[in-house]
């Protein structure tokens, strides 16, 4: 994927205005999160939506999924699935597969993450 192309990501200053609403719904074993956005980039209308769904397989293992869409000068779509495993001391190991399409250019990303969930550590 060539990210140097001028039709990929624009560089420089822009006037961005956003209005967003988000919500979270805990339907154990599912945790659903949603965000809707609308606004303007330099006077052009933009909008987007994201839905995240996590499923508790057990106390330490989660199935993760994400669907995103963004409509502006750059059209962006994303679908991701993954697994997260909670380690001792609030460390989390995650592996995920992500499919993205930006301006009709497809990309696939495999990621491994190790992070500390500080929100549960306080």
C-alpha positions as CSV (number, residue, x, y, z in Angstrom):
1,X,0.0,0.0,0.0
2,X,1.4,3.3,-1.0
3,X,0.7,5.9,1.7
4,X,2.6,8.7,0.0
5,X,-0.2,9.2,-2.5
6,X,-2.0,12.5,-2.2
7,X,-5.3,10.7,-2.4
8,X,-4.5,8.7,0.7
9,X,-4.1,11.1,3.6
10,X,-4.1,14.9,3.2
11,X,-1.3,16.8,5.0
12,X,-1.5,20.2,6.5
13,X,-4.0,22.3,8.5
14,X,-7.8,21.9,8.2
15,X,-10.9,23.1,10.0
16,X,-12.6,20.1,11.6
17,X,-15.9,20.3,13.4
18,X,-17.4,17.2,15.0
19,X,-20.6,16.1,16.8
20,X,-20.5,12.6,18.2
21,X,-22.7,10.3,20.3
22,X,-21.6,7.1,21.8
23,X,-23.0,4.4,24.0
24,X,-22.2,1.2,25.8
25,X,-24.5,-1.7,26.5
26,X,-23.5,-4.6,28.8
27,X,-25.5,-7.7,27.8
28,X,-23.4,-10.3,29.5
29,X,-21.6,-12.1,28.0
30,X,-21.6,-9.4,25.3
31,X,-20.3,-5.8,25.7
32,X,-21.4,-3.6,22.8
33,X,-20.0,-0.1,22.2
34,X,-21.2,2.2,19.4
35,X,-20.1,5.7,18.2
36,X,-21.8,7.9,15.6
37,X,-20.0,11.0,14.2
38,X,-21.0,13.8,11.9
39,X,-19.4,17.1,11.1
40,X,-17.4,19.1,8.6
41,X,-13.9,19.1,7.3
42,X,-13.1,22.4,5.6
43,X,-16.8,22.9,4.9
44,X,-17.3,19.4,3.5
45,X,-19.7,17.0,5.3
46,X,-18.3,14.0,6.9
47,X,-19.8,11.1,8.9
48,X,-18.9,7.8,10.4
49,X,-19.9,5.0,12.7
50,X,-18.1,2.4,14.7
51,X,-19.5,-0.7,16.4
52,X,-17.4,-2.8,18.8
53,X,-18.6,-6.1,20.2
54,X,-16.7,-8.1,22.8
55,X,-17.8,-11.6,24.0
56,X,-16.6,-13.1,27.3
57,X,-15.5,-16.6,26.5
58,X,-14.4,-17.0,30.2
59,X,-13.0,-14.8,32.9
60,X,-9.7,-14.2,31.1
61,X,-10.5,-14.8,27.4
62,X,-12.4,-12.3,25.2
63,X,-13.5,-12.4,21.5
64,X,-13.2,-8.9,20.0
65,X,-14.8,-7.5,16.9
66,X,-15.0,-4.1,15.2
67,X,-16.8,-2.6,12.2
68,X,-16.1,1.0,11.2
69,X,-17.1,3.2,8.3
70,X,-16.0,6.8,7.6
71,X,-17.4,8.9,4.7
72,X,-15.4,12.0,3.7
73,X,-13.0,12.9,1.0
74,X,-11.3,9.6,2.0
75,X,-13.7,6.6,2.3
76,X,-12.7,4.2,5.0
77,X,-14.1,0.8,6.0
78,X,-12.7,-1.5,8.6
79,X,-13.5,-5.0,9.9
80,X,-11.5,-6.6,12.7
81,X,-11.7,-9.7,14.8
82,X,-9.4,-10.8,17.6
83,X,-8.8,-12.5,20.9
84,X,-7.7,-10.9,24.1
85,X,-6.3,-12.8,27.0
86,X,-5.9,-11.2,30.5
87,X,-2.6,-12.0,32.2
88,X,-1.8,-11.3,35.9
89,X,-1.4,-7.7,37.1
90,X,-3.9,-6.4,34.4
91,X,-1.6,-7.1,31.4
92,X,-3.5,-8.1,28.3
93,X,-2.3,-10.0,25.3
94,X,-4.3,-9.5,22.1
95,X,-4.0,-10.9,18.6
96,X,-6.2,-9.6,15.8
97,X,-6.8,-9.6,12.1
98,X,-7.9,-6.3,10.5
99,X,-9.3,-5.8,7.0
100,X,-9.3,-2.1,5.8
101,X,-10.4,-0.4,2.6
102,X,-9.3,3.2,2.1
103,X,-10.3,4.9,-1.2
104,X,-10.8,1.4,-2.7
105,X,-7.3,0.2,-1.7
106,X,-7.5,-3.0,0.4
107,X,-5.1,-3.7,3.2
108,X,-4.9,-6.6,5.7
109,X,-3.1,-6.2,9.1
110,X,-2.2,-8.9,11.6
111,X,-1.3,-7.5,15.0
112,X,0.0,-8.8,18.3
113,X,-0.3,-6.5,21.3
114,X,0.7,-6.6,24.9
115,X,-0.7,-3.8,27.0
116,X,-1.4,-2.8,30.6
117,X,-5.1,-2.1,31.4
118,X,-4.5,0.7,33.9
119,X,-8.2,1.5,34.3
120,X,-8.6,-1.6,36.4
121,X,-5.4,-1.2,38.3
122,X,-6.3,2.0,40.3
